[in-house]
Amino acid sequence: MITPTLTAIHHTRTTIDITLSKSFYQGLSDVFYLLNAQHELVKLAILSQVEHSDVFAYVVQCPKLDLQQDYWIYDAHMLRTPLEWGRVVRDADFDHEYAYLGTDLGATYTPSHTTFVVWAPTASSVNLIIAPSTPHQRVVMMEKGERGTYRLQLAGDYDGVAYRYAIRRHGIWTEANDPYALSSLPNHLASVVISLQRLPALPEVTLPEFKHPTDAVLYELHVRDFSMDPYAPFQHRGKYAAFREDVKSPKGTSLGLDYIASLGITHVQLLPIYDYGSVDELHPEVAYNWGYDPMQFGIPEGSYALDPLDPYSRIIDTRDMIVAIHQKGLRMVMDVVYNHMFDAPTSDFEKLVPYYYFRYGEHGEVSNGSFCGNDLDSTRAMTRKYFLDMIRRWVTLYRIDGMRFDLMGIIDDETMRQIDHMCRQLVPNFIIYGEGWNMPTFLPDGRKTTQQNAARVPHIGFFSDKFRELIKGSTWDTEIAQRGYATGAAVDMTAVKDVLTGSCTGKYGAPTYVAPTQTINYVECHDNMTLADKIAVSNASETEEQRMKRQRLVTALVILAQGVPFLHAGQEWLRTKHGAHNTFRSSDLVNRLDWKRMEQHLAVVDYIRDVIRIRRQLPELRLHTTERLQKDVTFKDLPQNGLAMTIRTPDHPHYEALVLIVNPSPKVLLHNLEDYHLVLLNEAGAPRVELHAKNLMVNPISLILLAEPRLQR
Ligand code: CA
């Protein structure tokens, strides 16, 4: 790349940064001029001048500029360069002056005319390109509207017509899709005008009652993994449409959504279904990806659509999939990535308003807390508005029931509170949770939506890495052999009590969360090794039978701990990725759900189904207030790292208390109760006949759940 001889960038409202190459008059200029579109020339005072190896860097003073005009900078020797708009859009006053809060951004269709509105406050002009890159291409100039918007109303029927925006800034044209578009051509080629009236009406589905996040049983799933196994006779493999199929295995076992519903799951959490960049939508068979690389936040991913060439297909298929999920009595949680984008420089945001949407450090360094090359800046008025607008679209147009935020710690807490407030206004039992890791993004720690700041977002949940690491043992590849409480390590029992009570009571150390509704208990998700693969390493010295028991015990503890249980699809049948840690772009062979394996491990599946059913039957296993946990839950240490957890059940008609006895050791644990208790769950699952016990023999690597009968008064 050839370094330009003269560059001029407007970084603050009162200054311009100029560099002048030493190859031209030794880089020296004792004066600079600004020329505006009206050919008025203004002399700029030099504030500072610093010599570098190749250039002189100047900072010059400038008057307040109209950001929607083109300007030129001249040096003392008649050399000129267009003035570029730099970080001036990050100036404290910028949002005050330009943030546009209207509700008409995007293309609004009616049969007689379509209105286009785009926010481009640093563009000197914007054109609408109709049917770009086709013989029918037409370019129409847009008009300047209020607060940095450009708008245009076109008479005629533009349903299904492709469009892009051409933006002119400092003499250069760039093209972008419309971030507010409802659909697009395959692979983000152009935006498409959509008539919402043309979408088929959705049936009204009455969902089962759902009150508190702790009533949820979450199940994480990838759209494509769901239906790619040739053993399962899906017609529409890898597509949204597979969720509408009632499929049975050759042995007659129900697969697909029927199977998931039969487990007692309440919410299916789908890995990204917004438009992402890493899979060719016209040839999805050649690449697999989880999809954590957003391209268009408000448009469904096209590779899962039956016909990616039809801009309506991805919308209709996604809506139908969510209806199908609802019709099975399940709710749908969408995994969203409002922390970074596929590629910042080529993103529509950067093309529309450079420097505005992404986060920068004090000296213009690009923030990269996501470790994906960029961070979106949720604190900017129009970024925050965009998040809210797109989320409103997913809630109202697609009827999602919850959201899982990827790297939520990169988003500021005020934005998350506004999102949470809006969603619960729209859907009262909407659930939001996310990864509250403290990432090194350029945002003060006190403003990040991290676990450390859980009290600032009391309605939002967090993945509990504390539970994960303590119960299972380390997740990280370098220490995968390390065991946890349920995989047989001697650990701090106080910490075990803390995580079994949702890490919110403050009785076993400082509380991490304010309520159990914030605690997402999990040991396996799409990231890192599956539980079965981890146990195969960490418990290699044990027998296969013992490892199988570990899988059951660890998973049962996820479900029986206070908080919100989260399972990774297939965890209940020992899902394996053959030891791989990060399969974000591995083949279907590694990632797809192996439905045959489910049939091979039906005993574990049936056990997990029993555990979930018992949790859902007994409200005391899913308390939603910290006060109840503080008041009604007590522990007793038992030999062999065993533990008895007692939950008083004052509201239960027949039980005085529930008693959970955990034996993580490879030996039988003997424990005598004062009276006979009813066995609700033992190693084999829920007993089919009424079973009472007093002097317990808890089998190795297992747990027992009992109910203490209330004495007749
Ligand atoms: Ca895509």
Boltz pocket constraint, residues with backbone or C-beta under 6 A from the ligand:
constraints:
  - pocket:
      binder: B
      contacts: [[A, 187], [A, 188], [A, 274], [A, 275], [A, 276], [A, 277], [A, 278], [A, 279], [A, 281], [A, 295], [A, 301], [A, 302], [A, 303]]
      max_distance: 6.0
